[in-house]
């Protein structure tokens, strides 16, 4: 992977004609930016995104509360 001028990362896939499917797993800063990329795939993981979002929010909130509690001491 290499950063580009749009502050995103370019990834090169070799042997692409032989691939049937590519799966991307990642944590995105803003999911709305993904709409600019086309996808001819099914929305099979759409239900999981809400679970992941809730889990991330809970963990970040817990870390923030823990940080401020330690700061107060």
PLY file of the C-alpha trace (Angstrom):
ply
format ascii 1.0
element vertex 73
property float x
property float y
property float z
element edge 72
property int vertex1
property int vertex2
end_header
0.00 0.00 0.00
1.11 3.55 -0.69
-0.39 6.93 0.29
-1.63 9.12 -2.56
-2.39 12.84 -2.96
-5.97 12.40 -1.62
-4.68 11.18 1.78
-5.92 7.70 0.92
-4.00 4.52 0.26
-3.50 2.86 -3.09
-3.28 -0.91 -3.14
-2.02 -2.93 -6.08
-3.57 -6.30 -6.81
-1.52 -8.70 -8.90
-3.07 -11.60 -10.85
-6.38 -9.70 -10.84
-7.92 -11.65 -13.78
-7.75 -14.82 -11.68
-9.54 -13.32 -8.67
-13.23 -13.92 -8.26
-13.76 -11.94 -5.08
-11.87 -9.44 -2.92
-12.80 -8.82 0.69
-11.73 -5.63 2.44
-11.73 -5.45 6.20
-10.99 -2.09 7.72
-11.93 0.65 10.09
-12.86 3.72 8.11
-12.71 7.25 9.44
-15.87 8.24 7.57
-18.04 5.66 5.83
-19.61 8.34 3.63
-16.32 8.54 1.72
-16.85 4.96 0.55
-19.83 6.01 -1.58
-17.49 7.48 -4.19
-16.22 3.99 -4.95
-18.45 1.67 -6.92
-19.28 -1.80 -5.71
-21.04 -4.49 -7.73
-21.41 -6.65 -4.68
-24.24 -7.62 -2.39
-24.87 -5.79 0.86
-24.39 -8.92 2.92
-22.45 -7.18 5.68
-24.72 -4.16 6.06
-26.30 -5.55 9.23
-22.91 -6.07 10.84
-21.81 -2.47 10.36
-24.26 -1.23 12.99
-22.92 -3.78 15.49
-19.33 -2.78 14.75
-20.17 0.92 15.00
-21.83 0.41 18.38
-18.87 -1.63 19.65
-16.37 1.00 18.51
-18.37 3.80 20.13
-18.56 1.87 23.41
-14.82 1.18 23.50
-13.84 4.74 22.61
-16.24 6.09 25.24
-14.83 3.75 27.89
-11.26 4.76 27.07
-12.17 8.45 27.18
-13.89 8.08 30.56
-10.92 6.11 31.92
-8.51 8.78 30.66
-10.40 11.63 32.31
-10.77 9.71 35.58
-7.01 9.18 35.71
-6.44 12.84 34.83
-8.63 13.97 37.75
-6.55 11.92 40.21
0 1
1 2
2 3
3 4
4 5
5 6
6 7
7 8
8 9
9 10
10 11
11 12
12 13
13 14
14 15
15 16
16 17
17 18
18 19
19 20
20 21
21 22
22 23
23 24
24 25
25 26
26 27
27 28
28 29
29 30
30 31
31 32
32 33
33 34
34 35
35 36
36 37
37 38
38 39
39 40
40 41
41 42
42 43
43 44
44 45
45 46
46 47
47 48
48 49
49 50
50 51
51 52
52 53
53 54
54 55
55 56
56 57
57 58
58 59
59 60
60 61
61 62
62 63
63 64
64 65
65 66
66 67
67 68
68 69
69 70
70 71
71 72
